[in-house]
Structure formats: C-alpha cells, structure tokens
C-alpha cells in the first residue's frame, strides 16, 4: 500500500478531493463487494451513468481501472461483465493468498511494535462490532484493516502488493459468506487466535492460525459460489463446517 512520507513540507498543497473517476471506481467496487452487482452480470453503461450521475467517458475509464483489478471483464463485442470466479480459481487464489499472508504474519511478529499490535486490536474491536451489528461489509473492512496493518509492516513490499491484488478479487465472495449463519463467528474466532499468537510473539503459531483462517475463507467462498444467483435475502443459509458451529457456541 502506498504511504505518505514520514514528514511533509508545510508548503505542499493539501491533498485534492477524489476525482469523478476515482469516486465512480470506489462506488462500483463497493457495489460489487456488497452484491449489488453480481458475478457474471452484464453492465450497461447507460444504466451506470444514471446510477452514478457521471458521463459515459467516466464510466468507461472506471471500468478499465476495475478490469486491471480483475473485478470487471471487458469481453469484445459483448461489453463489460462483473468477473466471475470458478472453483479452481477460487482454490488457487486462496492457496497463494494463504502462503504469502502466513509468511507476512510470521515476519510481522518478529518486527511488530506496540503501536502495530494496538492497530490489530482496534481492527479486532471493529470486527466484533460488525458482527454484533450483523454488518457483513463492516466485518470485511475490519478484517481487511487488520491484515493491511500486518502487510504494511511485514517488511516486504513485493509480497504486500501481490496480496492486495489477490484479495481484491475475493472481496465479493468474502462479504457474501459473512452474511450466512456461522461464518462471521468463525472469522472472529480465527482472527482472535491470530492476534493472540502475535501478542504472544509466537510467529509459528501466528502463521498456523493465519493459514487456518484463509483455509476457512476458501471453504466459505466456494460455498457461496455454489448458491443460486438470487438476492441475498432470499437465499438459503450456507452450510457451515463443524468449526463454525463450535466458534459460534464459544463466542
């Protein structure tokens, strides 16, 4: 993640407000993550222009940016579609995510400062609040904030950039999984284990806990990918593994 320099020249102009295109990209990304735009859905530029109150040129540029993030597919002669992941791709992405992030956590434990651990605790508190409020997007943001704090201080910028690009493709499935019974409690239980291992300065346990969490996230993502393409409120509850039921009972 790009960071501001440690010191800023007082004469430097204040940061500008987000551009129209940046705002459109952020709104489209949020709509995909929330499930308002669903995997495989065809995107009609005229409809997006009306919904976001921006020009067609801005929509097209926004879609090109999201295509680079692999959230949108621009298919020749057919137009833009929300990207859809298959089972094998879901497994492959989670496998790489698990390998890289568990290593990032290991490195983070060895260099974490008191303020870095405090940032993890704040994200954990936000995750707990999101679960109590039954807000899947808040839970996802809190989880992402926690891992961002780890990645930004693990000491490997190349690893960090790769993980960010991978996870952006999974955010829709992760957000949807957290809407189903049990997954939110399991996520909280596993994140608590990660933070506890980091606090104990045990990099091996922290790496193992991170791997377990991402393996669970993979199972949840595949479960969501199997469900009918219907509005969230009308879908059946996703079947959860025994570990999810245990976590729910002990939270």
C-alpha positions in Angstrom: 0.0 0.0 0.0 1.4 3.4 -0.9 2.2 5.6 2.1 2.8 9.3 2.7 6.4 10.2 3.6 7.1 10.5 7.3 7.5 14.3 7.0 5.5 16.6 4.8 6.7 20.0 3.6 4.3 22.7 5.1 4.3 24.4 1.7 3.0 21.2 0.0 -0.6 21.8 -1.2 -3.3 19.9 0.6 -4.5 16.6 -1.0 -7.1 17.2 -3.6 -10.6 15.7 -3.3 -11.1 12.4 -5.2 -11.7 12.8 -8.9 -15.0 11.9 -10.5 -13.4 8.8 -11.9 -11.9 7.8 -8.5 -15.3 8.2 -6.9 -17.0 6.2 -9.6 -14.4 3.4 -9.2 -14.9 3.4 -5.5 -18.7 3.2 -5.8 -18.6 0.4 -8.4 -16.1 -1.5 -6.3 -18.4 -1.2 -3.3 -21.4 -2.3 -5.3 -19.6 -5.4 -6.4 -18.4 -6.2 -2.9 -21.9 -5.7 -1.5 -23.5 -7.9 -4.1 -25.5 -5.1 -5.8 -23.6 -6.0 -9.0 -23.3 -9.8 -9.1 -20.6 -12.0 -10.7 -21.4 -12.7 -14.3 -23.8 -9.7 -14.5 -23.6 -7.7 -17.7 -23.0 -4.0 -17.1 -25.0 -1.5 -19.2 -23.1 1.8 -19.4 -26.3 3.9 -19.7 -27.6 2.4 -16.5 -24.4 3.0 -14.7 -24.2 6.6 -15.9 -27.7 7.2 -14.4 -27.0 5.4 -11.2 -23.7 7.2 -10.6 -24.6 10.5 -12.2 -21.4 10.6 -14.3 -20.6 10.7 -18.0 -20.2 7.7 -20.2 -16.5 8.6 -20.7 -16.0 8.5 -16.9 -17.8 5.1 -16.7 -15.7 3.6 -19.4 -12.5 4.8 -17.7 -13.7 3.5 -14.4 -14.4 0.1 -15.9 -11.0 0.0 -17.4 -9.5 0.6 -14.0 -11.6 -2.2 -12.5 -10.6 -4.5 -15.3 -7.0 -4.1 -14.2 -8.1 -5.2 -10.7 -9.7 -8.1 -12.4 -13.1 -7.2 -10.9 -14.5 -6.5 -14.4 -14.2 -8.4 -17.7 -14.4 -6.4 -20.9 -15.4 -9.0 -23.5 -15.0 -8.0 -27.2 -18.3 -7.4 -29.0 -20.3 -8.2 -25.7 -19.3 -5.4 -23.3 -18.4 -5.3 -19.6 -19.3 -8.0 -17.1 -18.7 -8.4 -13.4 -15.9 -11.0 -13.1 -16.9 -14.5 -12.0 -14.5 -17.0 -10.4 -14.7 -20.7 -10.8 -14.0 -23.3 -8.1 -10.4 -24.0 -9.3 -9.6 -20.3 -9.5 -11.0 -19.7 -6.0 -8.8 -22.5 -4.6 -5.7 -21.3 -6.5 -6.1 -17.7 -5.3 -6.7 -18.7 -1.7 -3.7 -21.1 -1.8 -1.4 -18.3 -2.9 -3.0 -15.8 -0.5 -2.5 -18.3 2.4 1.1 -18.9 1.5 2.0 -15.2 1.2 -0.1 -13.9 4.1 1.0 -16.5 6.6 4.6 -15.6 5.7 3.8 -11.9 6.1 2.3 -12.6 9.5 5.4 -14.5 10.5 7.7 -11.6 9.5 5.3 -9.1 11.2 5.6 -10.9 14.6 9.4 -10.6 14.5 9.3 -6.8 13.9 5.9 -5.7 15.4 6.0 -2.7 17.7 3.5 -1.9 20.5 1.6 0.5 18.3 1.4 -2.1 15.5 -0.3 -4.6 17.8 -2.6 -1.9 19.0 -3.7 -1.3 15.5 -4.6 -5.0 15.2 -6.6 -4.8 18.4 -8.6 -1.8 17.1 -9.4 -3.8 13.9 -10.4 -6.7 16.1 -12.8 -4.5 18.0 -14.3 -3.2 14.8 -14.8 -6.8 13.6 -16.6 -7.6 16.9 -18.8 -4.5 16.4 -19.6 -5.5 12.8 -20.6 -9.0 13.9 -22.9 -7.6 16.7 -24.5 -5.2 14.1 -24.8 -8.1 11.6 -23.0 -5.9 9.1 -21.0 -8.1 6.7 -19.4 -5.1 4.9 -18.1 -3.7 8.2 -16.8 -7.1 9.2 -15.0 -7.4 5.9 -13.5 -3.9 6.2 -12.3 -4.7 9.7 -10.7 -7.9 8.6 -9.0 -6.2 5.7 -7.8 -3.4 8.0 -6.2 -5.9 10.3 -4.4 -7.7 7.5 -3.4 -4.4 6.0 -1.8 -3.4 9.3 0.2 -6.7 9.1 1.2 -6.4 5.5 2.2 -2.7 5.7 4.7 -3.6 8.5 5.9 -7.1 7.4 8.9 -5.6 5.6 8.2 -7.0 2.1 6.6 -4.6 -0.3 6.5 -7.0 -3.2 4.6 -9.6 -1.1 2.2 -6.9 0.0 1.4 -5.7 -3.5 0.7 -9.2 -4.7 -1.6 -10.0 -1.7 -3.6 -6.8 -2.2 -4.2 -7.6 -5.9 -5.3 -11.1 -5.0 -7.7 -10.2 -2.2 -9.5 -7.6 -4.2 -10.8 -10.4 -6.4 -12.2 -12.3 -3.5 -13.9 -9.5 -1.6 -17.3 -10.1 -3.1 -17.3 -13.8 -2.0 -15.9 -12.9 1.4 -18.6 -10.3 2.0 -21.3 -12.7 0.9 -20.0 -15.5 3.1 -20.1 -13.3 6.2 -23.9 -12.8 5.6 -24.6 -16.5 6.4 -25.0 -18.1 9.7 -21.8 -19.1 11.4 -19.2 -17.7 9.1 -18.9 -14.4 10.9 -18.4 -16.1 14.3 -15.8 -18.4 12.8 -14.0 -15.5 11.3 -13.9 -13.7 14.6 -12.8 -16.8 16.4 -9.9 -17.3 14.0 -8.9 -13.6 13.9 -8.7 -13.7 17.7 -6.4 -16.7 17.5 -4.1 -14.8 15.1 -3.9 -11.7 17.3 -3.3 -13.8 20.4 -0.4 -15.5 18.7 1.0 -12.2 17.6 0.7 -10.7 21.1 2.5 -13.8 22.5 5.3 -13.1 19.9 4.9 -16.7 18.6 5.5 -16.4 14.8 4.9 -20.1 14.2 1.5 -20.2 15.9 0.5 -16.9 14.2 1.4 -18.4 10.8 -0.6 -21.6 11.5 -3.6 -19.6 12.7 -3.5 -17.4 9.6 -3.4 -20.5 7.4 -6.4 -22.0 9.2 -8.3 -18.7 8.7 -7.6 -18.5 5.0 -8.5 -22.2 4.5 -11.8 -21.5 6.2 -12.3 -18.4 3.9 -11.7 -20.6 0.9 -14.4 -23.1 2.1 -16.8 -20.2 2.6 -16.1 -18.7 -0.8 -16.7 -22.0 -2.5 -19.9 -22.5 -0.6 -21.1 -19.0 -1.7 -20.1 -19.7 -5.3 -22.4 -22.8 -5.2 -25.5 -20.9 -4.1 -28.2 -19.8 -6.6 -27.7 -16.4 -8.2 -30.5 -14.8 -6.2 -30.8 -11.8 -3.9 -29.0 -12.4 -0.6 -32.2 -12.1 1.5 -33.9 -14.9 -0.5 -31.1 -17.5 -0.4 -30.9 -20.5 1.9 -28.4 -20.4 4.7 -25.0 -21.7 3.6 -23.9 -25.0 5.2 -21.1 -24.3 7.7 -18.4 -26.7 8.9 -18.3 -28.0 12.4 -15.6 -25.5 13.3 -18.0 -22.7 12.5 -20.7 -24.1 14.9 -18.1 -24.5 17.6 -16.9 -20.9 17.2 -20.5 -19.6 17.3 -21.1 -21.5 20.5 -18.0 -20.2 22.2 -18.1 -16.6 21.0 
